[in-house]
Amino acid sequence: MPLEGQQLKPVLERVTAPGFALDKHGNVRWQNGAAIDLLGDVRGSRFTVAVAPMDVDRLMNRFASRIADGGDSEFDATLIMTNGSVAPCGLSSTVLHRDGEVVGLFGLITRPPAHAHTTPVAPERLTPRQHEVLQLLAGGATTDEMAELLHLSRETIRNHVQALLRRLDAKTRVEAVAIARRDALLH
């Protein structure tokens, strides 16, 4: 059957991979049923409402690059599922043209989340000091080294570490760093 004259919207609605279309401003113009089941109905919103906060800047830059250069790409993204959990997914996208002009982007979620997880805390909920302690923990700093670097007592550092462990729901410093890496809390 020739593609010319074919109405693609009914066909794309039946595709089992989650699919979406964005306009050139990044607004979600279309989602198929699989995308709505996975991410919720975000049509009419900026695509960033379905992106985990720690991944928004990177994906906004990627989107702007694709619109500017008209290219295709495959990439990973951390998305917010309908139940509020976040999960890494694989995506493939290509720009949409009309009369030779880029008018948007079409994409498919090519690797749905294997297992979603709830983030223990949004990045903005960590205090600035907890961010500093987390960065130092990730770098392998000891309690004494952190106390010296931050000009705080050993006891104060221990209190900050304990508060951070509670906030991340971690039992050990190593687990806290692993959770922070998983949830992109480290920069």
The 8 nearest C-alpha neighbors of each residue, nearest first, counted from 0:
[[1, 2, 5, 3, 4, 6, 7, 10],
 [2, 0, 3, 5, 4, 6, 7, 10],
 [3, 1, 5, 4, 0, 6, 7, 10],
 [4, 2, 5, 1, 6, 0, 7, 8],
 [3, 5, 2, 6, 1, 7, 0, 8],
 [6, 4, 2, 3, 7, 1, 0, 8],
 [5, 7, 8, 4, 9, 10, 2, 3],
 [8, 6, 10, 9, 5, 11, 12, 2],
 [7, 9, 11, 10, 6, 12, 13, 31],
 [10, 8, 12, 11, 7, 6, 13, 14],
 [9, 11, 7, 8, 12, 13, 14, 6],
 [12, 10, 8, 14, 13, 9, 7, 31],
 [11, 13, 31, 9, 10, 14, 8, 32],
 [14, 12, 11, 10, 15, 9, 31, 32],
 [15, 13, 11, 16, 12, 10, 17, 31],
 [14, 16, 33, 13, 17, 32, 12, 18],
 [17, 15, 14, 18, 33, 108, 107, 109],
 [16, 18, 34, 33, 108, 107, 15, 31],
 [19, 17, 107, 31, 106, 34, 30, 16],
 [18, 20, 30, 106, 29, 105, 107, 31],
 [21, 19, 105, 29, 104, 28, 27, 106],
 [22, 20, 27, 104, 26, 103, 28, 25],
 [21, 23, 103, 24, 25, 26, 102, 28],
 [22, 24, 103, 102, 25, 21, 66, 104],
 [25, 23, 22, 26, 21, 103, 45, 63],
 [24, 26, 21, 22, 23, 45, 46, 27],
 [27, 25, 45, 21, 44, 22, 24, 46],
 [28, 26, 21, 42, 43, 46, 44, 29],
 [27, 29, 21, 42, 20, 43, 26, 22],
 [28, 30, 20, 19, 27, 42, 31, 21],
 [31, 29, 19, 34, 18, 35, 32, 20],
 [30, 32, 12, 34, 33, 18, 17, 35],
 [31, 33, 35, 34, 36, 12, 30, 17],
 [32, 34, 17, 36, 35, 31, 15, 16],
 [35, 33, 17, 37, 36, 31, 32, 18],
 [34, 36, 39, 40, 32, 38, 37, 33],
 [37, 35, 33, 34, 39, 38, 32, 81],
 [36, 38, 34, 35, 80, 81, 39, 33],
 [39, 37, 80, 81, 35, 34, 36, 79],
 [38, 40, 35, 81, 36, 41, 37, 34],
 [39, 41, 35, 42, 38, 30, 36, 34],
 [42, 40, 44, 39, 43, 27, 48, 49],
 [43, 41, 27, 44, 28, 40, 29, 30],
 [42, 44, 27, 28, 26, 41, 45, 29],
 [45, 43, 26, 42, 41, 27, 46, 48],
 [44, 46, 26, 47, 25, 27, 48, 43],
 [47, 45, 48, 27, 26, 25, 49, 44],
 [46, 48, 50, 49, 45, 55, 59, 51],
 [49, 47, 46, 50, 45, 44, 41, 51],
 [50, 48, 79, 47, 78, 46, 38, 51],
 [51, 49, 78, 47, 48, 79, 55, 77],
 [50, 52, 78, 54, 77, 53, 79, 55],
 [53, 51, 55, 54, 50, 122, 121, 56],
 [52, 54, 51, 55, 183, 184, 122, 56],
 [55, 53, 52, 51, 57, 56, 58, 77],
 [56, 54, 58, 52, 57, 53, 50, 59],
 [57, 55, 59, 58, 54, 60, 53, 52],
 [58, 56, 60, 59, 55, 54, 61, 53],
 [57, 59, 61, 55, 60, 56, 62, 54],
 [58, 60, 62, 56, 61, 57, 55, 63],
 [61, 59, 63, 57, 58, 62, 64, 56],
 [62, 60, 58, 64, 59, 63, 65, 57],
 [61, 63, 59, 65, 64, 60, 58, 66],
 [64, 62, 60, 66, 61, 65, 67, 59],
 [65, 63, 67, 61, 62, 66, 68, 60],
 [66, 64, 62, 70, 69, 68, 67, 63],
 [65, 67, 63, 69, 64, 68, 62, 101],
 [68, 66, 64, 65, 69, 63, 70, 101],
 [69, 67, 65, 70, 66, 64, 63, 71],
 [70, 68, 65, 66, 94, 67, 101, 71],
 [71, 69, 65, 68, 93, 94, 72, 66],
 [72, 70, 93, 92, 94, 65, 69, 73],
 [71, 73, 92, 91, 74, 93, 70, 65],
 [72, 74, 91, 90, 92, 71, 75, 89],
 [75, 73, 90, 89, 72, 91, 76, 88],
 [74, 76, 89, 88, 90, 87, 77, 73],
 [75, 77, 88, 87, 78, 89, 74, 54],
 [76, 78, 87, 86, 51, 88, 50, 54],
 [77, 79, 50, 51, 85, 86, 49, 76],
 [78, 80, 85, 49, 50, 51, 84, 83],
 [79, 81, 38, 83, 82, 84, 37, 85],
 [80, 82, 38, 39, 83, 37, 79, 36],
 [83, 81, 80, 84, 79, 38, 85, 39],
 [84, 82, 80, 81, 79, 85, 117, 116],
 [83, 85, 117, 116, 80, 82, 79, 115],
 [86, 84, 79, 78, 115, 116, 80, 117],
 [87, 85, 115, 77, 78, 112, 88, 116],
 [86, 88, 77, 76, 112, 78, 75, 89],
 [89, 87, 111, 112, 110, 76, 75, 77],
 [88, 90, 110, 75, 109, 108, 74, 76],
 [91, 89, 108, 109, 74, 73, 107, 75],
 [90, 92, 73, 107, 106, 72, 109, 74],
 [93, 91, 106, 72, 105, 71, 107, 73],
 [92, 94, 71, 105, 104, 70, 106, 95],
 [93, 95, 104, 103, 69, 105, 70, 71],
 [94, 96, 103, 104, 102, 101, 105, 93],
 [97, 95, 101, 100, 102, 99, 98, 94],
 [96, 98, 100, 99, 102, 101, 95, 103],
 [97, 99, 100, 96, 101, 102, 95, 103],
 [98, 100, 97, 96, 101, 102, 95, 69],
 [99, 101, 96, 97, 98, 102, 95, 69],
 [102, 100, 96, 95, 103, 94, 97, 66],
 [103, 101, 23, 96, 95, 22, 100, 97],
 [104, 102, 22, 23, 95, 21, 94, 101],
 [103, 105, 94, 21, 95, 20, 93, 22],
 [106, 104, 20, 93, 92, 19, 94, 95],
 [107, 105, 92, 19, 91, 18, 20, 93],
 [108, 106, 18, 91, 17, 109, 90, 92],
 [107, 109, 90, 17, 110, 89, 111, 16],
 [110, 108, 90, 89, 107, 111, 91, 16],
 [111, 109, 89, 88, 108, 112, 90, 113],
 [110, 112, 88, 108, 109, 113, 89, 87],
 [113, 111, 88, 114, 86, 87, 115, 110],
 [112, 114, 111, 115, 86, 110, 87, 88],
 [115, 113, 112, 116, 86, 87, 111, 85],
 [114, 116, 86, 85, 84, 112, 113, 117],
 [117, 115, 84, 85, 118, 86, 114, 119],
 [116, 118, 84, 85, 119, 115, 83, 86],
 [117, 119, 120, 116, 182, 121, 84, 85],
 [120, 118, 167, 117, 168, 121, 166, 178],
 [121, 119, 118, 122, 124, 167, 166, 125],
 [120, 122, 124, 123, 118, 119, 125, 52],
 [123, 121, 124, 184, 125, 120, 53, 52],
 [122, 124, 121, 125, 126, 120, 127, 52],
 [125, 123, 121, 122, 126, 120, 166, 127],
 [126, 124, 123, 129, 122, 130, 127, 121],
 [125, 127, 129, 128, 130, 124, 123, 131],
 [126, 128, 130, 129, 131, 125, 132, 123],
 [127, 129, 131, 130, 126, 132, 159, 125],
 [130, 128, 126, 132, 131, 127, 125, 133],
 [129, 131, 133, 127, 128, 132, 134, 126],
 [132, 130, 128, 134, 129, 133, 135, 127],
 [131, 133, 129, 135, 134, 130, 136, 128],
 [132, 134, 136, 130, 131, 135, 129, 137],
 [135, 133, 137, 131, 132, 136, 130, 138],
 [134, 136, 138, 132, 137, 140, 133, 131],
 [137, 135, 133, 139, 138, 140, 134, 132],
 [138, 136, 134, 135, 139, 176, 133, 140],
 [137, 139, 135, 136, 140, 134, 133, 141],
 [138, 140, 136, 137, 135, 141, 134, 173],
 [141, 139, 135, 136, 144, 138, 145, 142],
 [140, 142, 144, 143, 145, 139, 136, 135],
 [141, 143, 145, 144, 146, 153, 156, 140],
 [142, 144, 146, 141, 145, 153, 147, 140],
 [145, 143, 141, 147, 146, 142, 140, 148],
 [144, 146, 148, 142, 147, 143, 149, 140],
 [147, 145, 151, 143, 149, 144, 153, 152],
 [146, 148, 150, 144, 145, 149, 143, 151],
 [149, 147, 145, 146, 150, 144, 151, 143],
 [148, 150, 146, 151, 147, 145, 144, 131],
 [151, 149, 147, 146, 148, 152, 145, 153],
 [152, 150, 146, 149, 155, 153, 147, 156],
 [151, 153, 155, 154, 146, 156, 150, 147],
 [152, 154, 156, 146, 155, 143, 157, 142],
 [155, 153, 157, 152, 156, 158, 151, 146],
 [156, 154, 158, 152, 157, 153, 159, 151],
 [157, 155, 159, 153, 158, 154, 146, 160],
 [156, 158, 154, 160, 155, 159, 161, 153],
 [157, 159, 155, 161, 156, 160, 162, 154],
 [160, 158, 156, 162, 157, 161, 163, 155],
 [159, 161, 163, 157, 158, 162, 156, 164],
 [162, 160, 164, 158, 163, 159, 157, 165],
 [163, 161, 159, 165, 160, 164, 166, 158],
 [162, 164, 166, 160, 161, 165, 159, 129],
 [165, 163, 169, 161, 167, 162, 166, 168],
 [164, 166, 168, 162, 163, 167, 161, 169],
 [167, 165, 163, 164, 168, 162, 120, 119],
 [168, 166, 164, 169, 119, 165, 163, 175],
 [167, 169, 165, 166, 164, 119, 170, 175],
 [170, 168, 164, 175, 167, 174, 171, 165],
 [171, 169, 164, 174, 168, 172, 175, 165],
 [172, 170, 174, 173, 169, 175, 164, 176],
 [171, 173, 175, 174, 176, 136, 170, 164],
 [174, 172, 176, 171, 175, 177, 136, 137],
 [173, 175, 177, 171, 176, 172, 169, 178],
 [176, 174, 172, 178, 169, 173, 177, 179],
 [175, 177, 179, 173, 174, 178, 137, 180],
 [178, 176, 174, 180, 179, 175, 181, 173],
 [179, 177, 181, 175, 180, 176, 174, 182],
 [178, 180, 184, 176, 182, 177, 181, 183],
 [181, 179, 183, 177, 182, 178, 185, 176],
 [182, 180, 178, 179, 183, 177, 184, 176],
 [181, 183, 179, 180, 184, 178, 118, 53],
 [184, 182, 180, 185, 181, 179, 53, 186],
 [185, 183, 179, 182, 122, 180, 186, 53],
 [184, 186, 183, 180, 179, 134, 133, 130],
 [185, 184, 183, 134, 180, 130, 53, 179]]
